[in-house]
Amino acid sequence: MKPEDIQLPAKIQVRDLKYPSWESYKDNDENRYTTQFELWYTERFGWCIPTLLINKANRSTTFKDRTYGVSLEGQVVRMGRGPHILKTVMVYVRNGRKAALQKFLDLKIQGEASAGDIRDTISTRRAQGAQRRMGGLGGFAW
């Protein structure tokens, strides 16, 4: 599948992918830019919103960063670091389009919370395992 053949999700317009110029909203508050979010299209999960960085990609590769994300169905996913990221877009939310794009903003917030919970769980398990290996001590086991 070619990146140009990939359709945007419903409710996202091509106009949403262009950063609004100052001239476009100086007399019109509907066009005022409020926030933005990124969308990645993956082979396996379709469109996803990246939420929490796991690991930066090397500058010498064309791969994307490894990150937690949330699919448009609300599932937490891990994605990046490979050619399976077929397309990325930045969506700029204007005041006049915020109601139409609110679903995506809510998904991003939900995905950020879920990714944080997952990262905390993993970190806690690692710390507890290290403590058990040291004999339950807070420092070196002599």
N, C-alpha and C positions, 0 to 999 in steps of 0.2 A: 504494500500500500504506500502510495506517495503522500508526502505531507500536504500537498495542495489538494488532494482528494478527500482529506479528513474534514468532515462537517463540524461546525461549532455546536455546542450543546444548545438545546432549545432555550429561548429567552435571552441568549447572548447575541448581540448584533455586531456586525463588522465595525460599526462606528464606536463600539465600546473598546476596541483594541487600539484606538488612536488617542494619544494624550491630548487633552483639550488645551488649546492655546489660550493665552490670556485674553486675546481679542474676542474669543468665542463666548466668554462669560463676563466681561466687564460690565455689561448692562443687562445680563440675563442670569439670574441665580439658579435657574434650572440646569444650566450647563456647568455650574461650578463643580470642580473635581473634589471629591471627599475622601476616597480611599482607593485601594487597588488590591488585586490578588492575582496570583499566577495560576495557570492551568497547564497541566502536562497531559499529553495523550500517550498512553502506553498500550502495547500490543495486548497485554493480558487483562488490564482493568478498565480500559477506555479512558475517558477524561477523569483526571484526579487533581485535587488541589494540594500542593506541597505544604506541609505545616511545620515540621520540626527537623532541622538538619541533624543527620547522623554523622556524616563524614564528608569533608570537602574532596572534590575530584582533583586529580593532578592537573597542573597547568599544561603538561605535555600531551594530554589526551583530549579527545573530542567528547568524552563522556561527561554526563551531568553529575552534579553532587548526589550523594546518597542521602535520602530523606524519608521521613515518615510522611504519609499523605492520607487524604480521605477521598474515597471514590464518590461519585455523584449519588451512589446508593447508600452512602453513610458508613461503608466499611473502612477500617483503618488498614492501610497498605504500606509496604516499604518499596521504594522505587528509586531508580537512578543508576548511575554507573554502568551504562550499557547502551547498546544500539536499540533497545526496545522502547526508548523514549522517542517517539516518532515526530512529535510536534509540541512546541511550547508557545504559549501566548500570555500576554499580560492584559488583564481586564481593568480598565479605569472606570470607577463608579462615579457617576455624576449625580447631583441631587435629584434630577428629573428621572433617573433610571434606577435609583436606589431600591424602590419598592419591587421592581421587576427582578432585580439581582439579589434581593434579600436572602433567598434560599441558599445561594452560594456563600454569602457572608456568614450565615448561620452554620453551614457545613464546615467552613474554615474554623470557626470558633470551637465547634464540637470536636473536630479533628485535632486541633491543638491541645485540647484538654485530654483527649484519649491518648495522644502520643506522649504527653507529659507523664500520664499515669504509667504507660508501658515503660518509658525510660526510667522512672523512679523504681518500678518493680525490678527491672533488670539490674540497676545499680545496687539496690538493697540485697538482692541475691548474691551478687559478686562480693559485696562487703561482708555478708554473713559467712560465705564460703571461705573467704580469706581469714576471717576470725576463727572459724572452726579448724582450719589447717594450722593455725598458730597455737592451737591448744586452748582456745577460748580466752587468750590473753589479749590485752590491748596493744601489746608491743611484740618484741621478739620472744620466741619460745626458746629458753636456754636449755 
